[in-house]
Amino acid sequence: MNRTDAFRVLASADRQLILHELVTADGPLAVETLSRHVAMRRHRLPPETVSDEQIERAQVRLVHQHFQILLERELVTVDWDRNEVALADTPALETLLDAATELDQWPPDDMPNYSEHESDHNRQAGLTD
């Protein structure tokens, strides 16, 4: 992947969010979890207010548009049997992440990351240890 192609990938806010969520994850993410996080961040909503419809629309965009682009460029792997997405361990990913550091908004901080808020909410609700 050349730098121009890397910037084309990063031209989409959804792809930036996908990549940022995967970079900050401790491993593969379920497609549904990734869709929920992208929907929350895209609509700037806390976890308890994002609707099923917003999550479903995000999932359709991710599966039918963005994953294909990321797969073609060997940036992610998708295990369709497990419905999981992970970053690929390829030179293309390193090129992309190097290019991302040149963006004014990388990581995409104009959209709040509710992952920590979601963890706090789950803890308070007794859903985690």
Secondary structure, 3 states (H helix, E strand, C coil): CCHHHHHHHHCCHHHHHHHHHHHHCCCCEEHHHHHHHHHHHHHCCCHHHCCHHHHHHHHHHHHHHHHHHHHHCCCEEEECCCCEEEECCCHHHHHHHHHHCCCCCCCCCCCCCCHHHHHHHHHHCCCCC
